[in-house]
């Protein structure tokens, strides 16, 4: 009797493991957002951010940004991140009724944007770009300018795991 129960339990476990492997390997169902995703986003953002922050004209471009352009860059960055979250991750969620987009989006968006801004600030200060400008407002403009490509870079690891 115990052998039958143990056999049934083992079969259930094998079935569950097979289902999970199928979802991960074939259907590429996104898992829960984890520390690994944040580290990958940090590395992707850093990689792309390095290519932009080392351009010699980045300070000149940033200093010429007016308020409207800053708002447009921030809104575009929000839209790009939202599109990445939806098309790369949420579009692969099998049961959208039990896993709503709002919660799926919020964790990822806040994490990715926070990583993006922290990477930008890190790059601005580590390369001494803040010494080329005279105020915190100008540093803010540089961070906003580089945030858009860094946000795209933060999602690169997710794109690579999808394809």
PAZAPA-4460 file (N, C-alpha, C; in steps of 0.05 Angstrom, whole numbers, plus 32768, in hexadecimal, padded with zeros to 4 digits):
% residues 163
    n_x    n_y    n_z   ca_x   ca_y   ca_z    c_x    c_y    c_z   seq   type   mol
   8010   7FE8   8000   8000   8000   8000   8011   8019   8000     1      X     A
   8026   8019   8011   8038   8030   8012   8047   8033   7FF8     2      X     A
   804D   801D   7FEB   805C   801E   7FD2   804B   802B   7FBD     3      X     A
   8031   8025   7FBC   801F   8031   7FA9   801D   8050   7FAD     4      X     A
   801B   8058   7FC6   8019   8074   7FCD   8034   8082   7FC5     5      X     A
   804A   8075   7FCB   8064   8081   7FC4   8067   8083   7FA6     6      X     A
   805E   806F   7F98   805F   806F   7F7B   804D   8085   7F6F     7      X     A
   8035   8089   7F7A   8024   809E   7F71   8030   80BA   7F77     8      X     A
   803B   80BD   7F8E   8048   80D6   7F95   805F   80DC   7F82     9      X     A
   806F   80C7   7F7C   8086   80CB   7F6A   807C   80D2   7F4E    10      X     A
   8067   80C6   7F45   805C   80CC   7F2A   8051   80E9   7F2A    11      X     A
   8044   80F2   7F3F   803B   810D   7F41   8052   8121   7F40    12      X     A
   8067   811A   7F4E   807F   812C   7F4F   808C   812D   7F33    13      X     A
   808E   8116   7F26   809A   8115   7F0B   8088   8125   7EF8    14      X     A
   806E   8123   7EFA   805C   8132   7EE9   805F   8150   7EEE    15      X     A
   8061   8158   7F07   8064   8175   7F0E   807E   817F   7F03    16      X     A
   8094   8170   7F07   80AE   8178   7EFD   80AF   817A   7EDF    17      X     A
   80A2   8167   7ED1   80A1   8167   7EB4   8092   8180   7EAA    18      X     A
   807B   8186   7EB8   806B   819D   7EB0   807B   81B7   7EB4    19      X     A
   808A   81B8   7ECA   809A   81D0   7ECF   80B0   81D3   7EBB    20      X     A
   80BD   81BD   7EB4   80D2   81BE   7E9F   80C7   81C6   7E84    21      X     A
   80AF   81BC   7E7D   80A2   81C4   7E64   809D   81E2   7E64    22      X     A
   8092   81EC   7E7A   808D   8209   7E7B   80A6   8219   7E78    23      X     A
   80BB   8211   7E86   80D4   8220   7E86   80E3   821E   7E6B    24      X     A
   80E4   8206   7E60   80F5   8201   7E49   80E7   8206   7E2E    25      X     A
   80CE   81FE   7E2C   80C0   8200   7E13   80AE   8218   7E11    26      X     A
   809E   821D   7E25   808B   8233   7E25   8098   824D   7E2F    27      X     A
   80AE   824A   7E3E   80BC   8261   7E49   80AA   8273   7E5A    28      X     A
   809A   8266   7E6B   8089   8275   7E7D   809B   8284   7E92    29      X     A
   8097   829E   7E95   80A8   82AC   7EA7   80A3   82A4   7EC4    30      X     A
   80B9   82A1   7ED3   80B6   829A   7EEF   80B2   82B4   7EFF    31      X     A
   80B4   82B0   7F19   80B1   82C8   7F2B   80CA   82D9   7F29    32      X     A
   80C7   82F3   7F2C   80DD   8305   7F2B   80EF   8301   7F43    33      X     A
   8109   82FD   7F3E   811B   82F5   7F53   8134   8306   7F54    34      X     A
   8145   8301   7F67   815F   830F   7F6A   8170   830B   7F51    35      X     A
   816E   82F3   7F45   817D   82ED   7F2D   8175   8300   7F16    36      X     A
   815B   8306   7F14   8151   8318   7F00   815C   8334   7F04    37      X     A
   815E   833C   7F1D   8168   8357   7F24   8186   8358   7F1D    38      X     A
   8195   8344   7F24   81B2   8344   7F1D   81B6   8344   7EFF    39      X     A
   81A6   8334   7EF1   81A8   8334   7ED3   81A1   834F   7EC8    40      X     A
   818C   835C   7ED3   8185   8377   7ECA   819B   838B   7ECF    41      X     A
   81A8   8388   7EE6   81BE   839A   7EED   81D5   8397   7ED9    42      X     A
   81DC   837E   7ED2   81F2   8379   7EBF   81EB   8383   7EA3    43      X     A
   81D2   837E   7E9B   81CA   8387   7E80   81C9   83A5   7E7F    44      X     A
   81BF   83B2   7E93   81BE   83CF   7E94   81DA   83DB   7E95    45      X     A
   81EC   83CF   7EA4   8207   83D8   7EA6   8215   83D6   7E8A    46      X     A
   8211   83BF   7E7D   821E   83BB   7E63   8215   83D0   7E4F    47      X     A
   81FB   83D5   7E4C   81F1   83E9   7E39   81F9   8405   7E43    48      X     A
   81F6   840A   7E5D   81FC   8424   7E67   8219   842C   7E62    49      X     A
   822C   8419   7E64   8248   841F   7E5F   824C   842A   7E43    50      X     A
   823E   841F   7E30   8242   8428   7E14   8238   8445   7E10    51      X     A
   8224   844D   7E20   821A   8468   7E1C   8228   847C   7E2E    52      X     A
   822F   8475   7E46   823A   8488   7E59   8256   8491   7E51    53      X     A
   8264   8481   7E42   827F   8487   7E39   8281   8498   7E20    54      X     A
   826A   849F   7E15   826A   84B0   7DFE   8272   84CC   7E06    55      X     A
   8283   84D9   7DF7   828D   84F3   7DFF   8278   8509   7DFD    56      X     A
   8264   8505   7DED   8250   851A   7DEA   8237   8517   7DFC    57      X     A
   8238   8503   7E0E   8220   84FE   7E1F   821A   8515   7E31    58      X     A
   822E   8523   7E3C   822A   853A   7E4D   821E   8551   7E3D    59      X     A
   8228   8556   7E26   821D   856C   7E15   8200   8567   7E0E    60      X     A
   81FA   854E   7E06   81DE   8548   7DFF   81CC   854B   7E18    61      X     A
   81D5   8541   7E2F   81C4   8542   7E47   81BF   855F   7E4F    62      X     A
   81D4   8570   7E4E   81D1   858B   7E57   81BE   859B   7E45    63      X     A
   81BA   8592   7E2D   81A8   85A0   7E1A   818B   8597   7E1C    64      X     A
   8186   8583   7E2D   816A   8579   7E30   8159   858D   7E3F    65      X     A
   8142   8594   7E33   812F   85A5   7E42   811B   8593   7E51    66      X     A
   810A   859F   7E60   80F7   8591   7E71   80E5   857E   7E61    67      X     A
   80DC   8587   7E4A   80CA   8576   7E3A   80D9   855D   7E31    68      X     A
   80F1   8560   7E28   8101   8548   7E1F   8106   8535   7E36    69      X     A
   810B   8540   7E4D   8110   852E   7E65   80F7   851E   7E6B    70      X     A
   80E0   852C   7E6B   80C7   851E   7E6F   80C2   8509   7E5A    71      X     A
   80C7   850F   7E41   80C3   84FC   7E2B   80D6   84E4   7E2E    72      X     A
   80EF   84E9   7E37   8101   84D3   7E3A   80F8   84C0   7E51    73      X     A
   80EF   84CD   7E67   80E5   84BD   7E7E   80CD   84AD   7E76    74      X     A
   80BA   84BA   7E69   80A1   84AB   7E60   80A8   8495   7E4C    75      X     A
   80BB   849B   7E3A   80C3   8486   7E26   80D0   846F   7E34    76      X     A
   80E0   8475   7E48   80ED   845F   7E57   80D8   844F   7E65    77      X     A
   80C4   845B   7E72   80AF   844D   7E7F   80A0   843B   7E6B    78      X     A
   809A   8446   7E53   808C   8437   7E3F   809D   841F   7E34    79      X     A
   80B6   8424   7E30   80C8   840F   7E26   80CA   83F8   7E3B    80      X     A
   80CD   83FF   7E54   80CE   83EB   7E69   80B4   83DC   7E6B    81      X     A
   809E   83EA   7E69   8084   83DC   7E6B   8080   83CA   7E53    82      X     A
   8088   83D2   7E3B   8086   83C1   7E23   8098   83A9   7E26    83      X     A
   80B0   83AD   7E30   80C2   8396   7E34   80B6   8382   7E48    84      X     A
   80AB   838C   7E5E   809F   837B   7E72   8088   836B   7E67    85      X     A
   8078   8379   7E57   8060   836B   7E4C   8068   8357   7E36    86      X     A
   8077   8360   7E23   807D   834E   7E0C   8091   8338   7E12    87      X     A
   80A4   833E   7E23   80B9   832A   7E29   80AF   8317   7E3F    88      X     A
   80A1   8321   7E53   8099   8311   7E69   807C   8309   7E6A    89      X     A
   806B   831E   7E6C   804F   8318   7E72   8040   830A   7E5B    90      X     A
   8049   830E   7E43   803C   8301   7E2C   803F   82E3   7E2D    91      X     A
   8052   82D9   7E3D   8056   82BC   7E3F   8048   82B0   7E58    92      X     A
   803A   82C0   7E67   802B   82B6   7E7E   8013   82A7   7E74    93      X     A
   8010   828D   7E7B   7FFA   827E   7E70   7FDE   8285   7E7B    94      X     A
   7FDC   828B   7E95   7FC2   8290   7EA1   7FC2   82AD   7EAB    95      X     A
   7FBA   82BF   7E99   7FBC   82DC   7EA0   7FA6   82E4   7EB4    96      X     A
   7F92   82D4   7EB7   7F7D   82DB   7ECB   7F86   82D9   7EE7    97      X     A
   7F97   82C5   7EEC   7FA1   82C1   7F08   7FBB   82D1   7F0D    98      X     A
   7FC7   82DA   7EF8   7FE0   82E9   7EFB   7FDD   8303   7EEC    99      X     A
   7FD2   8318   7EF9   7FCC   8331   7EEC   7FE5   8341   7EE4   100      X     A
   7FE1   8351   7ECF   7FF8   8360   7EC5   8002   8375   7ED8   101      X     A
   7FF0   8381   7EE8   7FF8   8396   7EFA   800E   838D   7F0E   102      X     A
   8009   8377   7F1B   801D   836D   7F2E   8036   8363   7F20   103      X     A
   8032   8356   7F09   8049   834C   7EFA   805A   8364   7EF1   104      X     A
   804D   8379   7EE8   805B   8391   7EDE   8069   83A0   7EF5   105      X     A
   805B   83A4   7F0B   8064   83B6   7F20   807F   83AD   7F2C   106      X     A
   8082   8393   7F32   809B   838A   7F3E   80B2   838D   7F2A   107      X     A
   80AD   8386   7F12   80C2   8387   7EFD   80C9   83A4   7EF6   108      X     A
   80B4   83B5   7EF3   80B9   83D0   7EEB   80C9   83DF   7F01   109      X     A
   80C0   83DE   7F19   80CE   83EC   7F2F   80EB   83E1   7F31   110      X     A
   80EF   83C7   7F30   810A   83BC   7F32   811B   83C4   7F1B   111      X     A
   8111   83C2   7F02   8121   83C9   7EEB   8128   83E6   7EEA   112      X     A
   8114   83F7   7EF0   811A   8414   7EEF   812D   841D   7F05   113      X     A
   8129   8411   7F1D   813C   8417   7F33   8158   840E   7F2C   114      X     A
   815B   83F6   7F21   8175   83ED   7F18   8181   83FF   7F03   115      X     A
   8170   8408   7EF0   8179   841A   7EDB   8184   8434   7EE7   116      X     A
   8175   8440   7EF8   817E   845A   7F04   8197   8456   7F15   117      X     A
   8198   8441   7F25   81B0   843C   7F35   81C9   8437   7F24   118      X     A
   81C6   8428   7F0E   81DC   8424   7EFC   81E5   843F   7EEF   119      X     A
   81D1   844F   7EE7   81D8   8469   7EDC   81E8   847A   7EEF   120      X     A
   81DE   847C   7F08   81EC   848C   7F1C   8208   8481   7F21   121      X     A
   820A   8467   7F23   8224   845B   7F28   8237   8462   7F11   122      X     A
   822E   8460   7EF8   8240   8466   7EE2   8247   8483   7EE1   123      X     A
   8234   8494   7EE7   823A   84B1   7EE7   8250   84B8   7EFB   124      X     A
   824E   84AC   7F13   8261   84B3   7F28   827B   84A4   7F25   125      X     A
   827A   848B   7F1C   8293   847C   7F1B   82A6   8487   7F05   126      X     A
   829A   8491   7EEF   82AA   849C   7ED9   82AF   84BA   7EDD   127      X     A
   82A4   84C6   7EF2   82A9   84E2   7EF8   829A   84F5   7EE6   128      X     A
   8286   84EC   7ED9   8277   84FD   7EC7   8269   8514   7ED7   129      X     A
   8263   850E   7EF0   8257   8523   7F01   826A   853B   7F04   130      X     A
   8284   8537   7F00   8297   854E   7F03   8297   8560   7EEB   131      X     A
   828A   8557   7ED5   8289   8568   7EBD   8271   857B   7EBE   132      X     A
   825F   8577   7ED1   8247   8587   7ED3   8247   8596   7EED   133      X     A
   8236   85AB   7EEE   8237   85BC   7F06   8221   85B9   7F1A   134      X     A
   820D   85A8   7F14   81F7   85A6   7F27   81EA   858A   7F26   135      X     A
   81DA   8585   7F3B   81CC   856C   7F3C   81B7   8569   7F26   136      X     A
   81AC   857F   7F1D   8199   857F   7F07   81A6   8575   7EEE   137      X     A
   81BF   857C   7EE9   81CD   8573   7ED1   81D4   8555   7ED3   138      X     A
   81DB   854C   7EEB   81DF   8530   7EEF   81C5   8521   7EEA   139      X     A
   81AF   852C   7EF4   8195   851F   7EEF   818F   851D   7ED1   140      X     A
   8196   8531   7EC2   8192   8530   7EA5   81A2   8519   7E98   141      X     A
   81BB   8516   7EA1   81CC   8501   7E96   81C0   84E5   7E9D   142      X     A
   81B7   84E3   7EB6   81AB   84C9   7EBF   8192   84C3   7EAF   143      X     A
   8181   84D7   7EAB   8168   84D3   7E9B   8170   84CB   7E7E   144      X     A
   8183   84D8   7E73   818B   84D2   7E57   8195   84B5   7E54   145      X     A
   81A5   84AC   7E66   81B1   8491   7E64   819D   847C   7E6E   146      X     A
   8188   8484   7E7D   8175   8471   7E88   8167   8461   7E72   147      X     A
   8161   846E   7E5C   8152   8460   7E47   8161   8448   7E3C   148      X     A
   817A   844C   7E33   8188   8434   7E29   818E   8420   7E3F   149      X     A
   8193   8429   7E58   8197   8417   7E6E   817F   8406   7E74   150      X     A
   8167   8412   7E71   814E   8404   7E76   814B   83ED   7E61   151      X     A
   8152   83F3   7E49   8152   83DE   7E34   8166   83C8   7E3B   152      X     A
   817D   83D1   7E44   8192   83BD   7E4C   818A   83AC   7E64   153      X     A
   817A   83B7   7E76   8171   83A8   7E8D   815F   8391   7E84   154      X     A
   8152   8393   7E6E   8140   837E   7E64   814E   836A   7E52   155      X     A
   8166   8370   7E4A   8175   835F   7E37   8177   8342   7E41   156      X     A
   817D   833D   7E5B   817F   8321   7E64   8164   8312   7E61   157      X     A
   814E   8320   7E65   8134   8314   7E61   812F   830D   7E44   158      X     A
   8137   831F   7E32   8134   831A   7E16   8145   8301   7E0E   159      X     A
   815D   82FF   7E18   816F   82E9   7E11   8164   82CE   7E1C   160      X     A
   8157   82CE   7E33   814C   82B5   7E3D   8133   82AD   7E2E   161      X     A
   8125   82C1   7E22   810D   82BA   7E12   8115   82AC   7DF8   162      X     A
   812A   82B5   7DEC   8132   82AB   7DD2   814B   829B   7DD4   163      X     A
***
